[in-house]
Amino acid sequence: MSKIPKAVSKAMDSLTARYNDDGIDRWGKPHEKIENVLPPTAWQLKVIYDFREKMQKSDKEHEERIIKKIRKEINKRRFKDNSAKVRYLYDIGMGSFRISRVLNVHKSTCDGIITRYRKSIGRALGREHNTLRYEDALALIRSKDRGNDHEVFRYGNGGYRNCANRAVND
């Protein structure tokens, strides 16, 4: 959702007017949940719960759309089997959980393929873990040049270290 609904804005404004007379300390700690501050019968709480539910549903639907787009891009490449698809997505930078969701295979199957692949390329003992999100993976799949410069996205901080080490050693 791109906008905060008027009902949520109204609920938040009423809380600001109600609880900020003496300052922010009446709310409690910054990490305190609104459920702990408001009584269960407060109308503001219901509005905020509804908004959270809509946001979670929207995020889940967005993720499913991205997964379908990744599947479509993978099918364009006409891989012969699932192990080739797993290796391709792993090379992009996706982790085994996300790969298993995209390909509809068990995570243990993905883990086995990835372990054998890492052993064959000599990265079996590395501590890097692929952490690429679905949106970034889709962008890299669609990009024509998937060179070494994309490795920065793969491991989070580990990718940055590896790219920096490569630049020093080259």
C-alpha positions as CSV (number, residue, x, y, z in Angstrom):
1,M,0.0,0.0,0.0
2,S,1.4,3.3,-0.9
3,K,-0.7,5.5,1.4
4,I,-1.7,5.3,5.0
5,P,-5.5,5.2,5.2
6,K,-7.3,8.1,6.8
7,A,-8.7,5.9,9.6
8,V,-5.1,5.0,10.7
9,S,-4.0,8.6,10.5
10,K,-7.0,9.6,12.6
11,A,-6.2,6.8,15.2
12,M,-2.5,7.9,15.4
13,D,-3.5,11.5,15.7
14,S,-5.9,10.8,18.5
15,L,-3.2,8.9,20.4
16,T,-0.7,11.7,19.9
17,A,-3.2,14.2,21.3
18,R,-4.2,11.9,24.2
19,Y,-0.8,10.6,25.3
20,N,1.7,13.4,24.5
21,D,0.4,16.1,26.9
22,D,3.2,15.4,29.4
23,G,5.7,14.2,26.8
24,I,6.6,11.0,25.1
25,D,7.4,9.3,28.5
26,R,3.7,8.5,29.0
27,W,4.0,6.0,26.2
28,G,6.7,4.0,27.9
29,K,9.8,2.8,26.2
30,P,10.4,3.3,22.5
31,H,10.3,-0.4,21.9
32,E,7.0,-0.9,23.8
33,K,4.2,-2.2,21.7
34,I,0.9,-0.3,21.3
35,E,-0.9,-3.4,22.5
36,N,0.7,-2.9,25.9
37,V,-0.3,0.7,26.1
38,L,-3.9,0.7,24.9
39,P,-6.7,-1.3,26.4
40,P,-8.0,-4.2,24.3
41,T,-11.3,-2.4,23.6
42,A,-9.7,0.8,22.2
43,W,-11.0,1.7,18.7
44,Q,-7.5,2.8,17.7
45,L,-6.2,-0.7,18.4
46,K,-8.7,-2.3,16.1
47,V,-7.9,0.2,13.3
48,I,-4.2,-0.4,13.7
49,Y,-4.7,-4.2,13.7
50,D,-6.8,-4.0,10.5
51,F,-4.1,-1.9,8.9
52,R,-1.3,-4.4,9.9
53,E,-3.4,-7.3,8.5
54,K,-3.9,-5.6,5.2
55,M,-0.2,-4.8,5.0
56,Q,0.8,-8.4,5.7
57,K,-1.6,-9.6,3.1
58,S,-0.3,-7.1,0.6
59,D,3.3,-8.1,1.3
60,K,2.5,-11.8,0.8
61,E,0.7,-11.1,-2.5
62,H,3.6,-9.0,-3.7
63,E,6.1,-11.8,-2.8
64,E,3.9,-14.4,-4.7
65,R,3.8,-12.1,-7.8
66,I,7.6,-11.8,-7.7
67,I,8.0,-15.6,-7.3
68,K,5.8,-16.1,-10.3
69,K,7.9,-13.7,-12.4
70,I,11.1,-15.5,-11.4
71,R,9.6,-18.8,-12.4
72,K,8.6,-17.3,-15.7
73,E,12.2,-16.1,-16.3
74,I,13.6,-19.4,-15.3
75,N,11.3,-21.2,-17.7
76,K,12.5,-19.0,-20.5
77,R,16.0,-20.4,-20.0
78,R,14.9,-24.0,-20.6
79,F,17.0,-25.7,-18.0
80,K,17.0,-29.5,-18.3
81,D,16.5,-30.4,-14.6
82,N,16.0,-28.9,-11.1
83,S,19.6,-29.2,-10.2
84,A,20.6,-26.8,-13.0
85,K,17.9,-24.4,-11.9
86,V,19.1,-24.6,-8.3
87,R,22.7,-23.9,-9.4
88,Y,21.6,-21.0,-11.5
89,L,19.6,-19.4,-8.7
90,Y,22.4,-20.1,-6.3
91,D,24.8,-18.4,-8.6
92,I,22.5,-15.4,-8.7
93,G,22.7,-15.2,-4.9
94,M,19.5,-16.8,-3.6
95,G,19.6,-18.9,-0.5
96,S,18.2,-22.5,-0.4
97,F,15.0,-21.6,1.4
98,R,14.0,-19.0,-1.3
99,I,15.2,-21.3,-4.1
100,S,13.0,-24.1,-2.7
101,R,10.0,-21.7,-2.6
102,V,10.6,-20.6,-6.2
103,L,11.1,-24.1,-7.6
104,N,8.5,-25.9,-5.4
105,V,11.1,-28.5,-4.2
106,H,12.1,-29.5,-0.7
107,K,14.7,-27.4,1.1
108,S,16.7,-30.5,1.8
109,T,16.9,-31.2,-2.0
110,C,18.2,-27.7,-2.6
111,D,20.7,-28.0,0.3
112,G,22.1,-31.2,-1.2
113,I,22.5,-29.8,-4.7
114,I,24.0,-26.6,-3.3
115,T,26.5,-28.6,-1.1
116,R,27.6,-30.7,-4.0
117,Y,27.9,-27.6,-6.2
118,R,30.0,-25.7,-3.5
119,K,32.3,-28.7,-3.2
120,S,32.8,-28.8,-7.0
121,I,33.7,-25.1,-7.2
122,G,35.9,-25.1,-4.1
123,R,33.7,-23.0,-1.8
124,A,32.6,-25.8,0.5
125,L,34.3,-24.4,3.6
126,G,33.3,-20.8,3.1
127,R,31.1,-19.1,5.7
128,E,29.2,-17.0,3.2
129,H,25.5,-17.5,2.8
130,N,23.4,-16.3,0.0
131,T,20.9,-13.7,1.2
132,L,19.5,-12.2,-2.0
133,R,15.9,-11.2,-1.8
134,Y,13.3,-12.1,-4.5
135,E,13.1,-8.6,-6.0
136,D,16.9,-8.3,-6.4
137,A,17.1,-11.8,-7.8
138,L,14.5,-11.0,-10.4
139,A,16.5,-7.9,-11.4
140,L,19.7,-9.9,-11.7
141,I,18.0,-12.6,-13.7
142,R,16.6,-10.1,-16.1
143,S,19.9,-8.2,-16.5
144,K,21.9,-9.3,-19.5
145,D,25.4,-9.1,-17.8
146,R,25.6,-11.2,-14.6
147,G,29.3,-10.6,-14.1
148,N,31.4,-10.6,-10.9
149,D,30.3,-7.1,-10.0
150,H,26.9,-8.6,-9.0
151,E,28.6,-10.8,-6.3
152,V,28.3,-7.9,-3.9
153,F,24.5,-8.6,-3.6
154,R,25.0,-12.3,-2.9
155,Y,26.4,-12.6,0.7
156,G,25.5,-9.4,2.5
157,N,28.6,-8.2,4.2
158,G,30.6,-11.3,3.1
159,G,30.1,-10.3,-0.5
160,Y,31.6,-6.9,0.1
161,R,34.6,-8.4,1.9
162,N,35.2,-10.9,-0.9
163,C,35.0,-8.2,-3.6
164,A,37.4,-6.0,-1.7
165,N,39.8,-8.9,-1.2
166,R,39.6,-9.7,-4.9
167,A,40.4,-6.1,-5.8
168,V,43.5,-6.1,-3.5
169,N,44.7,-9.5,-4.7
170,D,44.2,-8.8,-8.5
